[in-house]
Structure formats: structure tokens, C-alpha cells
């Protein structure tokens, strides 16, 4: 896959993934096309060398692996971790709002949303719906209205004269409810049910969110930039998935695995987040599934393992370069960034950084480096969470980007293929 093809494939991946649920479906579609088969957490697993399997928890977290030629106790795991969720506006359980003659929908910010970037955009609604199916039976279905149905209009400058000099201040409760139309009755549930061909009374619950309907694209004078929503962190989920699939035919001692979590943007505290048990559960069952495990086999496997925590990184912003640590200013188009924090907001150590550097060198480039300014707080990722829970050597990395947590973000087109190459090398790395 050429650099241009990889960037365009990322755009297609993002367009098919307006929510974490849709992202999980897109990932599993690609896995199944490559010969991966689903595992059921309710059943006993039997694993053989070379098996290509995946499991989905909660509809939004995916773990996929290729079993190594040796049991994990001898070969270990090579893992890439990322997440499927992005900051957005999520629909409240009682969604219908009528105010001043407008039909609106109540929303709650999810994650670290840049509020202003959601203004004046053509928005749609997508997510998951729980439906009654007779008796006590339920069925969950994905929904995507696809067309623009909502907009959060900005207040005209004539009514907010100081906005350009004093700044725009938005209250999440008062100022972010999108307008769906005019009139007295909203009935969002009816709209969602109709799109699925279902009766409104059968909609018993939902997880719905808004998204920008503008499609992902390549831009810049030479199409060297990706413009898209949800690059953080579908960019890393895509690279991890493609890297796993690209090397699927190789025989490797270690079991290669990707874990794409939900709920990273709100702290990972959930049954499908990095602070939950999903990864340890899968690793333990893969170890046991190889047959007749001995005591301490899981611990032996973890001691032989390595994890790349892949989450998008901050590129230097030309208009705000003073917000960056002067010696660590990643640029778009120069490849993945190693992220380091002395206080362990990132799990990188000198040794794990060196291992990832070797993987990058094999892919034909040198990684960039990022640390937060010493007088600014540092963000966090799944890296430190997973390292602490599993005791696995971990490095935090990610492709550089601008407009992080905006409704629409930007990253380097060339970086897509570079990340895929580096992640693929990590997955086939020896002890």
C-alpha cells in the first residue's frame, strides 16, 4: 500500500466509523475479510498456532490476535493498543427539547470537547439502539441518520460584539443544544425508529451521538494533509488494524494482538475501557486456550510481552509554537512521535523508546520526540493504565496532528503509512 493509498484508506475508515460502535463493525469487517473469526466470551476457547481470532466486548471494544507459533508463555505477546472513541456531543436519555419555537435535542459533552468547533456545522446522529423483541428479549442495532439533521448555530456578532477580542465563552448546558427544526414536537425516538423501520414504542434505550457529516479528505497544496473528524484516535485504530492484517501471513513466535478500547476520552473507567478487565481476560484465555497451561504461564507470557500504546500526538502549531517544549516539536509528515513524561502520564522508558526506535528504523525513518512543557499539565493515554495493570513493558507513541479534540482535525498524509510500517515491525519483533 503506497503512502497515498494508506491515507485514502484512513479517510474511508473514518467515514465508515461515525461512532465507536460503527468503528468496531468496520474493524471486524476487515478482520473477517482476512480470515479472522469471532470468539464468544461465554464459550470455552481453544487456540492453535496461527489462529486468527477476535472478540468484541460491549459493541465498541475489539481485541484481535494471531496466535504465535509457540505458546505465549514461551513467545509472549506483541501488542498495539488504541481507542475507538473521540470527544463529541452525546444525546441525553430524555432528548426532546422545545424552546422559543425550535425543536432541539439535549446533549452532554463527552470527553475533552472543543465546544466552539461544533458550532455552525452540519451534524447527523448515529449510535446504537436497544429494541424490544417480545417478552424479555432485546436486540441492539446500529443506526446512522447519515444526512444533516442538526446544527448548533453561533450567536451573531451583532449580539456579541466582544467575541473577537474578549473570546467566545460557551456553557455546556445552555449553549450546545442543537436545533433539529422548527415547531412544537421533536420526537427524536420516532425519527430514529423510522430510520430502522421499527416502532417507536420498541425503542427502549440508546447510545446516540452527533457527528460532522463532512467527509474525510486529503488537502493542502500537494494533498499532504488529512482533514477529518475523529483522527484522535481512529488514526491509530486504523494503523494498528492494517499493520496486523498486513503481516498476517508471516509465522511469528509471539502472539500478535491489537486492542481497540472504548471510553479512553473519559478516563477508561468502564467494562470496555482500559481500566476494565477486557485485555487481561483475553490474554489469560489465550494462554489457557493453548492447552494444558501450567501455573504462572500467564505471568511468564506477560514478562515476555511488549505493548505500543498508540494515540495521536501534538504536532507543533506554527501560530502557538511557544506552547511547545522547544526541543520537542513534532512536525506533520515526519512520522510517529515517541511521547515521554517523567511522572508517568506516558508509560515510555528509555528502553521501550529504544525498542520502538528500532522498529521505526526498520521502516526507514527516525521517530520524533514529544514532552509537554514543564509548566503545563500532561495528558494521559491507555499506556500507563495498561502498563500498571499488566506489568508489561510499554511505550506511548502516536502520529502528530493539529486541532486535537476539534470537531474536525488534521494530520499528515505521509505519516499514515509510516505508522503502519512501524507498528507492523513491532508486532513481529523478537524477545
CORCOR-V974689 format. One record per backbone hydrogen bond with DSSP energy under -1.0 kcal/mol. CO is the residue of the C=O (numbers start at 1). NH is the residue of the N-H. If there is no record, write none. Layout:
{{CO	NH} {CO	NH}}
//
This chain:
{{2	6} {3	7} {4	8} {5	9} {6	10} {7	11} {8	12} {9	13} {10	14} {11	15} {12	16} {14	17} {19	23} {20	24} {21	25} {22	26} {23	27} {24	28} {25	29} {26	30} {27	31} {28	32} {29	33} {30	34} {31	36} {32	35} {37	54} {40	43} {48	51} {51	67} {52	37} {53	65} {54	39} {55	63} {57	60} {57	61} {61	57} {62	260} {63	55} {64	258} {65	53} {66	256} {67	50} {71	74} {71	75} {72	76} {76	255} {77	306} {78	257} {79	308} {80	259} {81	310} {82	261} {88	110} {89	210} {90	108} {95	106} {97	104} {99	102} {101	183} {102	99} {103	180} {103	181} {104	97} {106	92} {108	90} {110	88} {111	113} {113	115} {114	117} {115	118} {116	119} {122	213} {123	149} {123	150} {124	211} {125	145} {126	209} {127	143} {128	207} {129	141} {130	204} {130	205} {131	139} {134	137} {137	133} {139	131} {141	129} {143	127} {145	147} {150	123} {151	179} {152	120} {156	159} {157	160} {160	163} {162	166} {171	175} {178	105} {179	151} {181	103} {187	191} {188	192} {189	193} {190	194} {191	195} {193	198} {199	202} {200	203} {202	132} {205	130} {207	128} {208	91} {209	126} {211	124} {217	227} {219	225} {220	223} {224	413} {225	219} {226	411} {227	217} {228	409} {230	234} {231	235} {233	237} {234	238} {235	239} {236	240} {237	241} {238	242} {239	243} {240	244} {241	245} {242	246} {243	247} {245	248} {247	250} {252	69} {253	70} {255	78} {256	66} {257	80} {258	64} {259	82} {260	62} {261	84} {263	268} {264	267} {268	270} {268	275} {272	262} {273	276} {277	281} {278	282} {279	283} {280	284} {281	285} {282	286} {283	287} {284	288} {285	289} {288	291} {289	47} {294	297} {296	300} {297	301} {298	302} {299	303} {302	305} {306	79} {307	395} {308	81} {309	397} {313	401} {317	320} {320	323} {321	324} {325	328} {330	316} {331	334} {336	368} {337	398} {338	370} {341	344} {349	353} {350	354} {351	355} {352	356} {353	357} {354	358} {355	359} {356	360} {357	361} {358	362} {360	365} {361	364} {368	338} {370	340} {373	376} {382	386} {383	387} {384	388} {385	389} {386	390} {387	391} {393	307} {395	309} {396	339} {397	311} {398	337} {399	313} {401	315} {402	410} {403	406} {405	114} {409	228} {410	402} {411	226} {414	418} {415	419} {416	420} {417	421} {418	422} {419	423} {420	424} {421	425} {422	426} {423	427} {426	429}}
//
